[in-house]
Amino acid sequence: MAIAMQNLFKERKIPFLFIFFLLLIFVTFILISNSQKSPIYLVTDIAQPQLNHSINPTPSLQNFKNDDILSNNTKNDEVEMDNFDWKLCKGSVAVDYIPCLDNLEAIKALKSRRHMEHRERHCPKPSPKCLIPLPDGYKLPVPWPKSRDMIWYNNVPHPKLVEYKKDQNWVVKTGDYLVFPGGGTQFKDGVTNYIESIEKTLPEIEWGKHIRVILDVGCGVASFGGYLLDKNVITMSFAPKDEHEAQIQFALERGIPATLSVIGTQKLAFPDNAYDMIHCARCRVHWDGDGGKPLMELNRILRPGGFFVWSATPVYRDDERDKKVWKAMVSLTEAICWKVVKKTFFYSAGVGLVIYQKPVTSSCYDNRKENNPPLCDQNNRPNSSWYAPLDNCLVPLPTSSIGNTYGWPAPWPQRLNNKPQRLSLKTDAEEVFDEDTKHWAALVSDVYIGGLAINWSSVRNVMDMNAGYGGFASAIIDRPLWVMNVVPITGPDTLSVIFDRGLIGMYHDWCESFNTYPRTYDLLHSSFLFGNLTQRCGLAEAVVEMDRILRPGGFLLVQDTMQILNELSSILRSLHWSVTLHQEQFLVGKKGFWRPNDKVRI
């Protein structure tokens, strides 16, 4: 060793070794400092118990074979992900195309339309691979809260509702804007006065404390739900895609929660006993039709002790038609044990309403003179309402985990973090729920807000594509946005827990199109969704759907494996999205204004 050192001195290699030693220290310091900049968040089975992280080893583009809609360049049958030759959807409805609701071929083949079958889902196979064109003159949406009252006309250029409802103050065209004055068929004194009158009629309602989650049936332009947001009430507004052109599209452009749906032959995509209140103002549903199935569907999704507010002419008019409808409604509500808690008339507006309440115990069911409608056989009912036929029976009322009467959730906002009543009965369920809540609170505060390239001030309409217990929505509850919590049908059914927490959501299968118009969400969030999804359908098909429903300028935030993120990144870049990867587990994509016929990337 001494001889070797003498040789080094003689050969004057000491300066080189000294520099090499300093460089080694510097590189080590950089590596240590980078590893400590931010924590790495991994969603474990505790944080998201419904997730299966298995990856399909086969290519996820096997279904891309429709050359009329999308072609790709290949070399030796190997997919070149960056060289897609994307094409625009064609046809008169392309700009507002909703694949599962605009399948004209399937609709024409229906044997009947008596029960609104033509407004239900009929998804094309295979899923379309074309991209939705932008309306002429489309621009970034008006920001919230200004958007509640006015939106760009060119973003939703549909004048039919303006003309059809011009005497009812729903929506008015003013210059480049559509303006929403807060009127409606039953809101003749304005929607704010209508909302306050309901609470005065029944103070027990306590908007935003006792009543938190509402379903508005046949919602029009969703002004009822939009103005209830001021009272900490979250309303799922829904209506079919029908001759009242674009009412749900108006609602979403305004930044108000809404979805396309109809009470036809199939159940709504919600769990049993979900909503605190259901509202219908002249919603044109024949509640006693088809043996009363539409009203029994409301009974299914209404929380025990919850209210149904019905504001319609049969409540307060005396012509023969209205009296006949009212008589049928009396008979049906008595048969399902709903009681009238208030019936009133607002003289200044010239409209009336009735408020029904669903029972909290099954004693009324047991004491009926006739067992009609009968109680449902729970052993033969599907766990999910996805593509399930309407019940012609009454869902038995639930009980708590200790066998007592099913209680009302804690007042909002305490109910957000209290133990949900329908949490799994497994011994560690509450611990899992608490850990999930803490996990999402930390991830959102430490990474999502400020740690990623997302402009949260531009985000209003958010969708969590794989919502679990709703932890992501809970963690951003204080921001001026709302979240549609989607529970995939292939995973555990946690949607009841989401509603128990005072949040909203739906079931869905991401191998199909979602019931919404194009360009209706500002941010899509996904946590370990795509590994399971690609075992059943193509990843690129999901990207086409995400591109359809995301607004230009909107964001995609994905946490997943690097294999999935790399595939997503390639497809998104082929769509000219900007894409960044963070910490080898997060992808942030931003959609631009580019469409395939554009010459310049924007």
Secondary structure by P-SEA (a helix, b strand, c coil): caaaaaaaaaacaaaaaaaaaaaaaaaaaaaaaaaacbbbbbbccccccccccccccccccccccccccbbbbbccccccccccccccccccccccccccccaaaaaaaccccccccccccccccccccbbbbbccccccccccccccccccccccccaaaaaaacccccccccccbbbbccccccccccaaaaaaaaaaaccccccccccccccccccccaaaaaaaccccbbbbcccccccccaaaaaaaaaccccccccccccccccccccccbbbbcccccccccccaaaaaaaaaaccccbbbbbbccccccccaaaaaaaaaaaaaaaaaccccccccccccccccbbbbbbbccccccccccccccccccccccccccccccccccccccccccccccccccccccccccccccccccccaaaaaaaaaaaaaaaaaacccccccccccccccbbbccccccaaaaaaacccccccbbbbbcccccaaaaaaaacccccccccccccccccccccbbbbccccccccccccaaaaaaaaaaaccccbbbbbbccaaaaaaaaaaaaaaccbbbbccccbbbbbbccccccccccc
